[in-house]
């Protein structure tokens, strides 16, 4: 009876120790928070939405030169932010690696997993691409009110993704 009680006590101690060691483990799944990226993104968002408000009724290609510097400054800022956001080290995702090994053994297609680029960097690149397309359209023919609304809709989606991700990293 005494031996069984000792074994039960040792089992309990081992269980508690195992629980505490597992609870103490923290897997980093995202890059570290960078206040410069978050602040730059919020500032670029304000500037982009100001540009969208100014172009919401449509534009004329003859007045493009009045907006050209704004487009170029925004695109340059966003390209720099995408570079900064993408330069942060991403931790290796062992969970996805394990899933891919199982899928490969079963002959399935592995999950695409780009561990090298944070999602916000991708979204910021898409914002810059959208503004570049809008700038080029504005220069060539002007932008209609409907086109301005479509460009804004796409910008809102990508800004929301990037800002949400960056704010999440702050926690």
DSSP file (Angstrom, degrees, kcal/mol; ACC not computed):
  #  RESIDUE AA STRUCTURE BP1 BP2  ACC     N-H-->O    O-->H-N    N-H-->O    O-->H-N    TCO  KAPPA ALPHA  PHI   PSI    X-CA   Y-CA   Z-CA
    1    1 A X     >        0   0    0      0, 0.0     4,-2.1     0, 0.0     5,-0.1   0.000 360.0 360.0 360.0 -40.9    0.0    0.0    0.0
    2    2 A X  H  >  +     0   0    0      2,-0.2     4,-2.2     1,-0.2     5,-0.1   0.883 360.0  50.4 -66.5 -38.6    2.8    2.4    0.9
    3    3 A X  H  > S+     0   0    0      2,-0.2     4,-2.6     1,-0.2    -1,-0.2   0.912 110.4  49.5 -65.6 -42.7    4.6    1.6   -2.4
    4    4 A X  H  > S+     0   0    0      1,-0.2     4,-2.2     2,-0.2    -2,-0.2   0.884 110.8  50.3 -63.7 -38.5    1.4    2.2   -4.4
    5    5 A X  H  X S+     0   0    0     -4,-2.1     4,-2.2     2,-0.2    -1,-0.2   0.897 110.8  49.0 -66.2 -40.8    0.9    5.5   -2.6
    6    6 A X  H  X S+     0   0    0     -4,-2.2     4,-2.9     2,-0.2     5,-0.2   0.926 111.4  49.1 -64.0 -44.6    4.5    6.6   -3.3
    7    7 A X  H  X S+     0   0    0     -4,-2.6     4,-2.6     1,-0.2    -2,-0.2   0.899 110.9  50.6 -61.9 -40.1    4.1    5.7   -7.0
    8    8 A X  H  X S+     0   0    0     -4,-2.2     4,-2.3     2,-0.2    -1,-0.2   0.910 111.4  48.4 -64.1 -41.4    0.9    7.7   -7.1
    9    9 A X  H  X S+     0   0    0     -4,-2.2     4,-2.5     2,-0.2    -2,-0.2   0.912 112.5  48.1 -64.8 -43.8    2.7   10.7   -5.5
   10   10 A X  H  X S+     0   0    0     -4,-2.9     4,-2.8     2,-0.2    -2,-0.2   0.900 111.1  51.4 -63.3 -39.7    5.5   10.4   -8.0
   11   11 A X  H  X S+     0   0    0     -4,-2.6     4,-2.5    -5,-0.2    -2,-0.2   0.911 110.5  48.7 -62.9 -41.4    3.1   10.2  -10.8
   12   12 A X  H  X S+     0   0    0     -4,-2.3     4,-2.6     2,-0.2    -2,-0.2   0.923 111.6  48.6 -64.0 -43.9    1.3   13.3   -9.6
   13   13 A X  H  X S+     0   0    0     -4,-2.5     4,-2.8     1,-0.2    -2,-0.2   0.923 112.7  48.3 -62.7 -44.4    4.6   15.2   -9.3
   14   14 A X  H  X S+     0   0    0     -4,-2.8     4,-2.7     2,-0.2    -1,-0.2   0.897 111.3  50.7 -63.5 -39.6    5.6   14.2  -12.8
   15   15 A X  H  X S+     0   0    0     -4,-2.5     4,-2.4     2,-0.2    -2,-0.2   0.925 112.6  45.5 -63.9 -44.8    2.2   15.2  -14.2
   16   16 A X  H  X S+     0   0    0     -4,-2.6     4,-2.6     2,-0.2    -2,-0.2   0.915 113.8  49.7 -64.7 -43.0    2.4   18.6  -12.5
   17   17 A X  H  X S+     0   0    0     -4,-2.8     4,-2.3     2,-0.2    -2,-0.2   0.911 111.7  48.5 -62.9 -42.3    6.0   19.1  -13.7
   18   18 A X  H  X S+     0   0    0     -4,-2.7     4,-2.2     2,-0.2     5,-0.2   0.918 111.8  49.5 -63.8 -42.8    5.1   18.1  -17.2
   19   19 A X  H  X S+     0   0    0     -4,-2.4     4,-2.8     1,-0.2    -2,-0.2   0.930 112.1  47.8 -61.5 -45.5    2.1   20.5  -17.2
   20   20 A X  H  X S+     0   0    0     -4,-2.6     4,-1.6     1,-0.2    -1,-0.2   0.879 111.6  49.8 -65.4 -37.9    4.2   23.3  -15.9
   21   21 A X  H  X S+     0   0    0     -4,-2.3     4,-0.5     2,-0.2    -1,-0.2   0.890 113.8  45.3 -70.0 -36.4    7.0   22.7  -18.5
   22   22 A X  H >< S+     0   0    0     -4,-2.2     3,-1.0     1,-0.2    -2,-0.2   0.906 111.8  51.9 -70.0 -41.2    4.4   22.6  -21.3
   23   23 A X  H 3< S+     0   0    0     -4,-2.8    -1,-0.2     1,-0.3    -2,-0.2   0.814 106.5  55.6 -64.6 -29.2    2.7   25.7  -20.0
   24   24 A X  H 3< S+     0   0    0     -4,-1.6     2,-0.3    -5,-0.2    -1,-0.3   0.642  88.0  95.4 -78.3 -14.2    6.0   27.5  -19.9
   25   25 A X    <<  -     0   0    0     -3,-1.0     2,-0.5    -4,-0.5    -3,-0.0  -0.609  53.6-174.2 -80.0 133.3    6.7   26.8  -23.6
   26   26 A X        -     0   0    0     -2,-0.3     2,-0.6     2,-0.0    -3,-0.0  -0.972  11.7-153.0-130.1 118.4    5.7   29.6  -25.9
   27   27 A X        -     0   0    0     -2,-0.5     2,-0.6    64,-0.0    -2,-0.0  -0.791  14.9-137.3 -91.1 125.8    6.0   29.1  -29.6
   28   28 A X        +     0   0    0     -2,-0.6     4,-0.1     1,-0.1     3,-0.0  -0.738  27.8 172.0 -84.1 120.8    6.5   32.3  -31.5
   29   29 A X        +     0   0    0     -2,-0.6     2,-0.3     2,-0.1    -1,-0.1   0.447  59.9  40.1-108.1  -3.9    4.3   32.2  -34.6
   30   30 A X  S    S-     0   0    0     60,-0.1     3,-0.1   139,-0.1    59,-0.1  -0.928  88.4 -92.2-142.0 162.4    4.7   35.7  -35.9
   31   31 A X        -     0   0    0     -2,-0.3    59,-0.1     1,-0.1    -2,-0.1  -0.262  57.2 -83.6 -70.3 165.6    7.5   38.3  -36.3
   32   32 A X        -     0   0    0     57,-0.4    -1,-0.1     1,-0.1     2,-0.1  -0.333  51.3 -95.3 -68.6 153.5    8.2   40.8  -33.5
   33   33 A X        -     0   0    0    136,-0.4     2,-0.5    -3,-0.1    -1,-0.1  -0.438  35.4-162.5 -66.9 138.7    6.1   44.0  -33.4
   34   34 A X     >  -     0   0    0     -2,-0.1     4,-2.2     1,-0.1     3,-0.4  -0.937   9.0-163.6-128.0 107.7    7.7   47.0  -35.1
   35   35 A X  H  > S+     0   0    0     -2,-0.5     4,-3.0     1,-0.2     5,-0.3   0.835  90.0  59.4 -60.0 -34.5    6.2   50.3  -34.0
   36   36 A X  H  > S+     0   0    0      2,-0.2     4,-2.4     1,-0.2    -1,-0.2   0.912 107.7  45.2 -61.6 -43.1    7.8   52.1  -37.0
   37   37 A X  H  > S+     0   0    0     -3,-0.4     4,-2.5     2,-0.2    -2,-0.2   0.940 115.1  47.4 -65.7 -46.8    5.9   49.8  -39.5
   38   38 A X  H  X S+     0   0    0     -4,-2.2     4,-2.2     2,-0.2    -2,-0.2   0.923 115.3  44.5 -62.3 -45.4    2.6   50.2  -37.6
   39   39 A X  H  X S+     0   0    0     -4,-3.0     4,-2.3     2,-0.2    -1,-0.2   0.909 114.0  49.9 -66.4 -41.4    2.9   53.9  -37.4
   40   40 A X  H  X S+     0   0    0     -4,-2.4     4,-2.6    -5,-0.3    -2,-0.2   0.881 110.5  50.8 -63.3 -38.1    4.0   54.3  -41.0
   41   41 A X  H  X S+     0   0    0     -4,-2.5     4,-2.2     2,-0.2    -2,-0.2   0.911 110.3  48.3 -66.6 -43.2    1.1   52.1  -42.1
   42   42 A X  H  X S+     0   0    0     -4,-2.2     4,-1.9     2,-0.2    -2,-0.2   0.897 113.2  48.3 -63.9 -39.9   -1.4   54.2  -40.2
   43   43 A X  H  X S+     0   0    0     -4,-2.3     4,-2.3     2,-0.2    -2,-0.2   0.921 111.7  48.7 -65.7 -44.7    0.0   57.4  -41.6
   44   44 A X  H  X S+     0   0    0     -4,-2.6     4,-2.8     1,-0.2    -2,-0.2   0.865 108.4  55.7 -63.6 -36.0    0.0   55.9  -45.2
   45   45 A X  H  X S+     0   0    0     -4,-2.2     4,-2.6     2,-0.2     5,-0.2   0.932 108.1  47.6 -60.8 -46.2   -3.6   54.8  -44.6
   46   46 A X  H  X S+     0   0    0     -4,-1.9     4,-1.8     1,-0.2    -2,-0.2   0.925 114.1  46.8 -61.2 -45.2   -4.6   58.4  -43.7
   47   47 A X  H  X S+     0   0    0     -4,-2.3     4,-2.2     2,-0.2    -2,-0.2   0.903 113.1  48.9 -64.5 -41.4   -2.8   59.8  -46.7
   48   48 A X  H  X S+     0   0    0     -4,-2.8     4,-2.6     1,-0.2    -2,-0.2   0.912 111.2  48.6 -66.3 -42.2   -4.3   57.2  -49.1
   49   49 A X  H  X S+     0   0    0     -4,-2.6     4,-2.0     2,-0.2    -1,-0.2   0.831 109.8  53.4 -68.8 -29.9   -7.9   57.8  -47.8
   50   50 A X  H  X S+     0   0    0     -4,-1.8     4,-1.9    -5,-0.2    -1,-0.2   0.917 110.3  47.2 -66.3 -43.5   -7.3   61.6  -48.2
   51   51 A X  H  X S+     0   0    0     -4,-2.2     4,-1.5     1,-0.2    -2,-0.2   0.906 111.0  51.9 -61.7 -41.9   -6.3   61.0  -51.8
   52   52 A X  H  X S+     0   0    0     -4,-2.6     4,-0.6     1,-0.2    -1,-0.2   0.878 108.2  51.1 -65.0 -36.7   -9.3   58.7  -52.3
   53   53 A X  H >< S+     0   0    0     -4,-2.0     3,-0.6     1,-0.2     4,-0.3   0.896 109.7  50.5 -65.4 -38.9  -11.6   61.4  -51.0
   54   54 A X  H 3< S+     0   0    0     -4,-1.9     3,-0.2     1,-0.2    -1,-0.2   0.773 118.3  38.1 -70.1 -25.7  -10.1   63.9  -53.4
   55   55 A X  H >< S+     0   0    0     -4,-1.5     3,-2.2     1,-0.1    -1,-0.2   0.375  83.9 104.7-104.5   3.8  -10.6   61.6  -56.4
   56   56 A X  T << S+     0   0    0     -4,-0.6    93,-0.2    -3,-0.6    -1,-0.1   0.749  80.9  50.1 -62.1 -25.9  -14.0   60.1  -55.4
   57   57 A X  T 3  S-     0   0    0      1,-0.3    88,-0.4    -4,-0.3    -1,-0.3   0.389 124.1 -97.2 -90.8   4.0  -15.9   62.2  -58.0
   58   58 A X    <   -     0   0    0     -3,-2.2    -1,-0.3    86,-0.3     2,-0.3  -0.189  37.5-113.0  99.1 164.1  -13.5   61.1  -60.7
   59   59 A X        -     0   0    0     84,-3.2     2,-0.4    -3,-0.1    -4,-0.1  -0.882   9.5-130.5-132.6 164.0  -10.4   62.8  -62.2
   60   60 A X    >   -     0   0    0     -2,-0.3     3,-1.8    82,-0.2    82,-0.2  -0.951  18.8-133.9-114.3 136.2   -9.4   64.4  -65.5
   61   61 A X  G >  S+     0   0    0     -2,-0.4     3,-1.4    80,-0.4     4,-0.3   0.782 103.8  66.7 -61.5 -24.9   -6.1   63.4  -67.0
   62   62 A X  G 3  S+     0   0    0      1,-0.3    -1,-0.3     2,-0.1     3,-0.3   0.741 103.1  45.1 -68.5 -21.7   -5.3   67.1  -67.6
   63   63 A X  G X  S+     0   0    0     -3,-1.8     3,-1.3     1,-0.2     4,-0.5   0.244  80.8 108.0-102.8  12.5   -5.1   67.7  -63.9
   64   64 A X  T X>  +     0   0    0     -3,-1.4     3,-2.1     1,-0.3     4,-1.6   0.862  66.9  66.2 -57.4 -38.8   -3.0   64.6  -63.1
   65   65 A X  H 3> S+     0   0    0     -4,-0.3     4,-0.6     1,-0.3    -1,-0.3   0.778  93.7  60.8 -58.6 -25.8    0.1   66.7  -62.4
   66   66 A X  H <4 S+     0   0    0     -3,-1.3    -1,-0.3     1,-0.2    -2,-0.2   0.741 115.4  33.0 -71.0 -22.5   -1.6   68.1  -59.4
   67   67 A X  H <> S+     0   0    0     -3,-2.1     4,-2.4    -4,-0.5     3,-0.3   0.555  94.0  90.8-106.9 -13.5   -1.9   64.6  -57.9
   68   68 A X  H  X S+     0   0    0     -4,-1.6     4,-2.7     1,-0.2     5,-0.2   0.886  86.7  49.2 -56.6 -45.9    1.3   63.0  -59.3
   69   69 A X  H  X S+     0   0    0     -4,-0.6     4,-2.5     1,-0.2    -1,-0.2   0.875 110.6  51.6 -63.3 -36.7    3.5   63.9  -56.3
   70   70 A X  H  > S+     0   0    0     -3,-0.3     4,-2.3     2,-0.2    -2,-0.2   0.939 111.5  46.8 -64.7 -46.9    0.9   62.6  -53.8
   71   71 A X  H  X S+     0   0    0     -4,-2.4     4,-2.9     1,-0.2     5,-0.2   0.959 114.7  46.7 -56.4 -52.1    0.8   59.2  -55.7
   72   72 A X  H  X S+     0   0    0     -4,-2.7     4,-2.5     1,-0.2    -2,-0.2   0.885 112.1  49.2 -62.9 -40.8    4.5   58.9  -55.9
   73   73 A X  H  X S+     0   0    0     -4,-2.5     4,-2.4    -5,-0.2    -1,-0.2   0.921 113.8  46.7 -64.2 -43.2    5.1   59.8  -52.3
   74   74 A X  H  X S+     0   0    0     -4,-2.3     4,-2.7    -5,-0.2    -2,-0.2   0.931 113.1  48.0 -64.3 -46.2    2.5   57.3  -51.2
   75   75 A X  H  X S+     0   0    0     -4,-2.9     4,-2.5     1,-0.2    -2,-0.2   0.916 113.3  48.4 -62.9 -43.1    3.8   54.5  -53.4
   76   76 A X  H  X S+     0   0    0     -4,-2.5     4,-2.1    -5,-0.2    -1,-0.2   0.912 112.0  49.0 -62.7 -43.1    7.4   55.1  -52.3
   77   77 A X  H  X S+     0   0    0     -4,-2.4     4,-2.4     1,-0.2    -2,-0.2   0.922 112.9  47.5 -61.2 -45.1    6.3   55.1  -48.6
   78   78 A X  H  X S+     0   0    0     -4,-2.7     4,-2.6     2,-0.2    -2,-0.2   0.880 109.4  52.6 -67.7 -38.3    4.4   51.9  -49.1
   79   79 A X  H  X S+     0   0    0     -4,-2.5     4,-1.9     2,-0.2    -1,-0.2   0.916 111.6  47.4 -61.4 -41.7    7.3   50.2  -50.9
   80   80 A X  H  X S+     0   0    0     -4,-2.1     4,-2.4     2,-0.2    -2,-0.2   0.897 112.1  49.7 -65.9 -40.4    9.6   51.1  -48.0
   81   81 A X  H  X S+     0   0    0     -4,-2.4     4,-3.1     2,-0.2     5,-0.2   0.897 108.9  52.2 -65.0 -40.3    7.1   49.9  -45.5
   82   82 A X  H  X S+     0   0    0     -4,-2.6     4,-2.3     2,-0.2    -1,-0.2   0.904 110.5  48.8 -62.3 -40.3    6.7   46.6  -47.3
   83   83 A X  H  X S+     0   0    0     -4,-1.9     4,-1.2     2,-0.2    -2,-0.2   0.927 113.7  45.8 -64.4 -45.4   10.5   46.2  -47.3
   84   84 A X  H  X S+     0   0    0     -4,-2.4     4,-0.5     2,-0.2     3,-0.3   0.915 114.4  47.7 -64.1 -43.9   10.6   46.9  -43.5
   85   85 A X  H >< S+     0   0    0     -4,-3.1     3,-0.7     1,-0.2    33,-0.3   0.886 114.3  47.0 -65.4 -38.2    7.7   44.6  -42.7
   86   86 A X  H 3< S+     0   0    0     -4,-2.3    -1,-0.2    -5,-0.2    -2,-0.2   0.685 101.5  66.1 -77.3 -18.1    9.2   41.8  -44.8
   87   87 A X  H 3< S+     0   0    0     -4,-1.2    -1,-0.2    -3,-0.3    -2,-0.2   0.626  76.3 102.3 -80.8 -13.0   12.7   42.2  -43.3
   88   88 A X  S << S-     0   0    0     -3,-0.7     2,-0.2    -4,-0.5    30,-0.2  -0.483  85.4-104.7 -70.3 140.1   11.6   41.1  -39.9
   89   89 A X        -     0   0    0     -2,-0.2     2,-0.5   -59,-0.1   -57,-0.4  -0.459  30.6-146.6 -69.2 132.9   12.6   37.5  -39.1
   90   90 A X        -     0   0    0     -2,-0.2   -59,-0.1   -59,-0.1   -60,-0.1  -0.852  18.0-121.6 -97.6 131.1    9.7   35.0  -39.3
   91   91 A X        -     0   0    0     -2,-0.5     2,-0.2     1,-0.1   -60,-0.1  -0.384  35.1 -98.5 -67.9 150.9    9.8   32.1  -36.9
   92   92 A X        -     0   0    0      1,-0.1     2,-1.1    -2,-0.1     3,-0.1  -0.513  30.0-135.6 -71.3 134.8    9.8   28.6  -38.4
   93   93 A X     >  +     0   0    0     -2,-0.2     4,-1.6     1,-0.2     5,-0.1  -0.772  26.1 176.4 -96.2  94.2    6.3   27.1  -38.4
   94   94 A X  H  > S+     0   0    0     -2,-1.1     4,-2.4     1,-0.2    -1,-0.2   0.794  75.8  62.9 -68.9 -28.6    6.8   23.5  -37.2
   95   95 A X  H  > S+     0   0    0      2,-0.2     4,-2.1     1,-0.2    -1,-0.2   0.940 105.7  43.8 -62.9 -47.7    3.1   22.8  -37.2
   96   96 A X  H  > S+     0   0    0      1,-0.2     4,-2.7     2,-0.2    15,-0.2   0.883 111.5  55.3 -65.5 -37.6    2.8   23.4  -41.0
   97   97 A X  H  X S+     0   0    0     -4,-1.6     4,-2.0     1,-0.2    -1,-0.2   0.915 108.2  48.5 -59.9 -42.6    6.0   21.4  -41.6
   98   98 A X  H  X S+     0   0    0     -4,-2.4     4,-1.9     2,-0.2    -2,-0.2   0.907 111.6  49.0 -65.1 -41.9    4.5   18.4  -39.7
   99   99 A X  H  X S+     0   0    0     -4,-2.1     4,-2.6     1,-0.2    -2,-0.2   0.923 110.1  51.8 -62.8 -43.7    1.2   18.6  -41.7
  100  100 A X  H  X S+     0   0    0     -4,-2.7     4,-2.5     1,-0.2    -1,-0.2   0.866 106.7  53.5 -63.1 -36.6    3.1   18.8  -44.9
  101  101 A X  H  X S+     0   0    0     -4,-2.0     4,-2.0     2,-0.2    -1,-0.2   0.918 110.7  46.6 -63.4 -43.0    5.1   15.6  -44.0
  102  102 A X  H  X S+     0   0    0     -4,-1.9     4,-1.6     2,-0.2    -2,-0.2   0.924 113.1  49.2 -64.5 -44.0    1.9   13.7  -43.4
  103  103 A X  H  <>S+     0   0    0     -4,-2.6     5,-3.2     1,-0.2     4,-0.3   0.896 109.9  51.2 -62.8 -40.4    0.4   15.0  -46.6
  104  104 A X  H ><5S+     0   0    0     -4,-2.5     3,-1.1     1,-0.2    -1,-0.2   0.895 107.2  53.3 -64.5 -39.7    3.5   14.0  -48.6
  105  105 A X  H 3<5S+     0   0    0     -4,-2.0    -1,-0.2     1,-0.3    -2,-0.2   0.847 111.0  47.3 -62.5 -33.6    3.4   10.5  -47.1
  106  106 A X  T 3<5S-     0   0    0     -4,-1.6    -1,-0.3    -5,-0.1    -2,-0.2   0.436 120.3-110.0 -87.4   0.2   -0.2   10.2  -48.3
  107  107 A X  T < 5S+     0   0    0     -3,-1.1    -3,-0.2    -4,-0.3    -2,-0.1   0.626  73.0 138.6  82.1  12.8    0.6   11.5  -51.7
  108  108 A X      < -     0   0    0     -5,-3.2     2,-0.4    -6,-0.2    -1,-0.2  -0.370  61.6 -94.4 -87.8 169.0   -1.2   14.8  -51.1
  109  109 A X        -     0   0    0     -2,-0.1    -1,-0.1    -3,-0.1     3,-0.1  -0.682  44.1-119.4 -82.5 131.0   -0.2   18.3  -52.1
  110  110 A X        -     0   0    0     -2,-0.4     2,-0.3     1,-0.1   -10,-0.1  -0.290  30.1 -99.7 -68.8 156.6    1.6   20.1  -49.3
  111  111 A X        -     0   0    0    -15,-0.2     2,-0.3     1,-0.1    -1,-0.1  -0.582  38.4-114.6 -73.5 132.2    0.1   23.3  -47.9
  112  112 A X        +     0   0    0     -2,-0.3     2,-0.4    -3,-0.1    -1,-0.1  -0.544  42.6 174.9 -67.0 129.1    1.8   26.4  -49.3
  113  113 A X        -     0   0    0     -2,-0.3     2,-1.2   -16,-0.0     3,-0.1  -0.862  19.8-168.6-144.1 105.1    3.6   28.1  -46.4
  114  114 A X    >   +     0   0    0     -2,-0.4     3,-1.0     1,-0.2    -2,-0.0  -0.747  11.2 174.2 -94.8  90.9    5.8   31.1  -47.0
  115  115 A X  T 3  S+     0   0    0     -2,-1.2    -1,-0.2     1,-0.2   -25,-0.1   0.584  70.4  66.1 -72.2  -8.7    7.5   31.4  -43.7
  116  116 A X  T 3  S+     0   0    0      1,-0.1     2,-0.5    -3,-0.1    -1,-0.2   0.633  95.1  55.6 -92.5 -12.2    9.7   34.2  -45.0
  117  117 A X  S <  S-     0   0    0     -3,-1.0    -1,-0.1   -28,-0.1   -31,-0.1  -0.965  74.2-135.9-127.8 120.6    7.1   36.9  -45.5
  118  118 A X    >>  -     0   0    0     -2,-0.5     4,-1.3   -33,-0.3     3,-0.8  -0.404  28.2-116.9 -65.9 148.7    4.7   38.2  -42.9
  119  119 A X  H 3> S+     0   0    0      1,-0.2     4,-2.2     2,-0.2     5,-0.2   0.829 113.3  60.2 -56.7 -33.2    1.1   38.7  -44.2
  120  120 A X  H 3> S+     0   0    0      1,-0.2     4,-2.7     2,-0.2    -1,-0.2   0.871  99.9  55.3 -65.9 -34.4    1.2   42.4  -43.6
  121  121 A X  H <> S+     0   0    0     -3,-0.8     4,-2.1     2,-0.2    -1,-0.2   0.911 108.4  48.8 -63.6 -41.0    4.2   42.7  -46.1
  122  122 A X  H  X S+     0   0    0     -4,-1.3     4,-2.0     2,-0.2    -2,-0.2   0.932 112.7  47.6 -62.3 -46.0    2.1   41.0  -48.8
  123  123 A X  H  X S+     0   0    0     -4,-2.2     4,-1.9     1,-0.2    -2,-0.2   0.893 110.3  51.8 -63.7 -40.1   -0.9   43.3  -48.1
  124  124 A X  H  X S+     0   0    0     -4,-2.7     4,-2.2     1,-0.2    -1,-0.2   0.898 108.2  51.8 -65.2 -39.5    1.3   46.4  -48.1
  125  125 A X  H  X S+     0   0    0     -4,-2.1     4,-2.5     1,-0.2    -1,-0.2   0.906 109.0  51.0 -60.7 -41.0    2.8   45.4  -51.5
  126  126 A X  H  X S+     0   0    0     -4,-2.0     4,-2.3     2,-0.2    -1,-0.2   0.853 107.4  53.1 -66.6 -34.3   -0.8   45.0  -52.8
  127  127 A X  H  X S+     0   0    0     -4,-1.9     4,-2.5     2,-0.2     5,-0.2   0.943 110.5  47.0 -63.3 -47.0   -1.6   48.5  -51.6
  128  128 A X  H  X S+     0   0    0     -4,-2.2     4,-2.2     1,-0.2    -2,-0.2   0.899 112.0  50.7 -62.2 -40.9    1.4   49.9  -53.5
  129  129 A X  H  X S+     0   0    0     -4,-2.5     4,-2.4     2,-0.2    -1,-0.2   0.904 110.4  49.8 -63.0 -41.3    0.4   47.9  -56.6
  130  130 A X  H  X S+     0   0    0     -4,-2.3     4,-2.4     1,-0.2    -2,-0.2   0.926 112.2  46.5 -64.1 -45.5   -3.2   49.2  -56.4
  131  131 A X  H  X S+     0   0    0     -4,-2.5     4,-2.8     2,-0.2    -1,-0.2   0.859 111.1  53.2 -66.3 -34.2   -2.0   52.8  -56.1
  132  132 A X  H  X S+     0   0    0     -4,-2.2     4,-2.6    -5,-0.2    -2,-0.2   0.925 110.2  47.2 -64.5 -44.1    0.4   52.3  -58.9
  133  133 A X  H  X S+     0   0    0     -4,-2.4     4,-2.3     2,-0.2    -2,-0.2   0.907 113.6  48.4 -63.0 -41.8   -2.4   51.0  -61.2
  134  134 A X  H  X S+     0   0    0     -4,-2.4     4,-2.9     2,-0.2    -2,-0.2   0.925 111.6  49.6 -64.9 -44.1   -4.6   53.9  -60.1
  135  135 A X  H  X S+     0   0    0     -4,-2.8     4,-2.5     1,-0.2    -2,-0.2   0.931 112.2  47.5 -59.6 -46.4   -1.8   56.5  -60.8
  136  136 A X  H  X S+     0   0    0     -4,-2.6     4,-2.0     2,-0.2    -1,-0.2   0.885 113.9  47.2 -64.7 -39.0   -1.1   55.0  -64.2
  137  137 A X  H  X>S+     0   0    0     -4,-2.3     4,-2.8     2,-0.2     5,-1.2   0.918 111.8  50.9 -66.4 -43.8   -4.8   55.0  -65.1
  138  138 A X  H  X5S+     0   0    0     -4,-2.9     4,-0.6     1,-0.2    -2,-0.2   0.906 112.4  46.7 -59.6 -43.3   -5.2   58.6  -63.9
  139  139 A X  H  <5S+     0   0    0     -4,-2.5    -1,-0.2    -5,-0.2    -2,-0.2   0.889 116.8  43.4 -66.9 -39.9   -2.2   59.7  -65.9
  140  140 A X  H  <5S-     0   0    0     -4,-2.0    -2,-0.2    -5,-0.2    -1,-0.2   0.914 142.1 -15.8 -75.0 -44.6   -3.4   57.9  -69.1
  141  141 A X  H  <5S-     0   0    0     -4,-2.8   -80,-0.4     1,-0.2    -3,-0.2   0.428  93.8-103.6-143.0  -3.2   -7.1   58.7  -69.1
  142  142 A X     << -     0   0    0     -5,-1.2     2,-0.5    -4,-0.6    -1,-0.2  -0.185  40.8 -87.9  86.8 167.8   -8.3   60.0  -65.8
  143  143 A X        -     0   0    0     -5,-0.1   -84,-3.2    -2,-0.1     2,-0.1  -0.967  33.1-137.5-120.1 128.9  -10.2   57.9  -63.3
  144  144 A X     >  -     0   0    0     -2,-0.5     4,-2.6   -86,-0.3   -86,-0.3  -0.336  29.4-107.7 -76.1 166.0  -14.0   57.7  -63.3
  145  145 A X  H  > S+     0   0    0    -88,-0.4     4,-2.1     1,-0.2   -87,-0.2   0.882 122.1  51.0 -61.4 -38.6  -16.0   57.9  -60.0
  146  146 A X  H  > S+     0   0    0      2,-0.2     4,-2.2     1,-0.2    -1,-0.2   0.915 110.7  48.2 -66.2 -42.9  -16.8   54.2  -60.3
  147  147 A X  H  > S+     0   0    0      2,-0.2     4,-2.9     1,-0.2     5,-0.2   0.910 110.3  52.0 -63.4 -41.6  -13.1   53.3  -60.9
  148  148 A X  H  X S+     0   0    0     -4,-2.6     4,-2.4     1,-0.2    -1,-0.2   0.905 109.7  49.6 -60.5 -40.8  -12.1   55.5  -57.9
  149  149 A X  H  X S+     0   0    0     -4,-2.1     4,-2.4     2,-0.2    -1,-0.2   0.898 111.6  48.7 -64.7 -40.6  -14.7   53.6  -55.8
  150  150 A X  H  X S+     0   0    0     -4,-2.2     4,-2.1     2,-0.2    -2,-0.2   0.925 111.7  48.4 -66.2 -44.8  -13.3   50.3  -57.0
  151  151 A X  H  X S+     0   0    0     -4,-2.9     4,-2.5     1,-0.2    -2,-0.2   0.919 112.1  50.1 -60.2 -42.9   -9.7   51.3  -56.2
  152  152 A X  H  X S+     0   0    0     -4,-2.4     4,-2.9    -5,-0.2    -2,-0.2   0.916 107.5  53.9 -62.8 -42.9  -10.7   52.5  -52.8
  153  153 A X  H  X S+     0   0    0     -4,-2.4     4,-1.8     1,-0.2    -1,-0.2   0.908 110.8  45.9 -58.0 -42.7  -12.5   49.2  -52.0
  154  154 A X  H  X S+     0   0    0     -4,-2.1     4,-2.1     2,-0.2    -1,-0.2   0.909 112.7  50.4 -67.7 -41.5   -9.4   47.3  -52.9
  155  155 A X  H  X S+     0   0    0     -4,-2.5     4,-3.1     1,-0.2     5,-0.3   0.914 107.8  53.4 -61.4 -42.8   -7.2   49.6  -50.8
  156  156 A X  H  X S+     0   0    0     -4,-2.9     4,-2.5     1,-0.2    -1,-0.2   0.908 108.5  50.2 -60.2 -42.6   -9.6   49.3  -47.8
  157  157 A X  H  X S+     0   0    0     -4,-1.8     4,-2.1    -5,-0.2    -1,-0.2   0.953 115.4  41.2 -60.8 -50.7   -9.3   45.5  -47.9
  158  158 A X  H  X S+     0   0    0     -4,-2.1     4,-2.5     2,-0.2     5,-0.2   0.884 115.0  50.2 -69.8 -38.2   -5.5   45.5  -48.0
  159  159 A X  H  X S+     0   0    0     -4,-3.1     4,-3.0    -5,-0.2     5,-0.3   0.924 110.2  51.8 -63.2 -42.2   -5.1   48.3  -45.4
  160  160 A X  H  X S+     0   0    0     -4,-2.5     4,-2.3    -5,-0.3     5,-0.2   0.923 111.2  47.3 -59.6 -44.8   -7.5   46.5  -43.1
  161  161 A X  H  X S+     0   0    0     -4,-2.1     4,-2.2    -5,-0.2    -1,-0.2   0.941 116.1  43.4 -61.6 -47.9   -5.5   43.2  -43.4
  162  162 A X  H  X S+     0   0    0     -4,-2.5     4,-2.5     2,-0.2    -2,-0.2   0.926 116.4  45.4 -66.9 -45.7   -2.1   44.9  -42.9
  163  163 A X  H  X S+     0   0    0     -4,-3.0     4,-2.7    -5,-0.2     5,-0.2   0.904 112.6  51.4 -66.7 -41.1   -3.3   47.1  -40.0
  164  164 A X  H  X S+     0   0    0     -4,-2.3     4,-2.1    -5,-0.3    -1,-0.2   0.933 112.3  46.5 -60.3 -46.3   -5.1   44.3  -38.2
  165  165 A X  H  X S+     0   0    0     -4,-2.2     4,-1.7    -5,-0.2    -2,-0.2   0.935 113.8  47.3 -62.8 -47.1   -2.0   42.0  -38.5
  166  166 A X  H  X S+     0   0    0     -4,-2.5     4,-0.8     1,-0.2    -1,-0.2   0.894 112.3  49.7 -64.2 -39.5    0.3   44.7  -37.2
  167  167 A X  H >< S+     0   0    0     -4,-2.7     3,-0.6     1,-0.2     4,-0.5   0.869 107.3  55.7 -66.0 -35.4   -2.0   45.6  -34.3
  168  168 A X  H >< S+     0   0    0     -4,-2.1     3,-1.2     1,-0.2    -1,-0.2   0.878 101.6  57.4 -62.5 -37.9   -2.2   42.0  -33.4
  169  169 A X  H 3< S+     0   0    0     -4,-1.7  -136,-0.4     1,-0.3    -1,-0.2   0.767  94.1  67.8 -64.9 -24.6    1.6   41.8  -33.1
  170  170 A X  T <<        0   0    0     -4,-0.8    -1,-0.3    -3,-0.6    -2,-0.2   0.752 360.0 360.0 -68.1 -23.4    1.5   44.6  -30.5
  171  171 A X    <         0   0    0     -3,-1.2    -1,-0.3    -4,-0.5    -2,-0.1   0.485 360.0 360.0 -66.9 360.0   -0.2   42.3  -28.0
